[in-house]
Amino acid sequence: MSCIFCMIANKEIPSNSVYEDDKILCFHDLEPQAPVHVLIIPKKHIASLDDVAEEDKELLGHIMMKIPEIAKTLGLGNGYRLVNNCGEDGFQTVKHLHFHLLGKRKMIWPPG
């Protein structure tokens, strides 16, 4: 079975994209947990943060540098939350590295 996020990155499954370049894709989550809830994925398949290799440093840096730009275009100047779920206990449901960018509501801690 193919990875659903790889299929989205390869345009085999449509998405409501917010940002795309040659390394990453950002698109709206189908089950938003905030007024703004997008997913940021690398186009390269990496199963989780635990599977990042030395060769992925530039890619991860690129993702981190793009997040504030994406947040700004989404009107998240008052703040946002960035989440990465890793592994079963971390509630990672899609085995492809991804980051949830959430905003436009007051975030609480612990999350809820």
Secondary structure, DSSP 8 states (H G I E B T S, - for coil): ---HHHHHHTTSS---EEEE-SSEEEEE-SS-SSSEEEEEEESS----GGG--GGGHHHHHHHHHHHHHHHHHTT-TT-EEEE---STTTT--SSS--EEEEESS---SS--
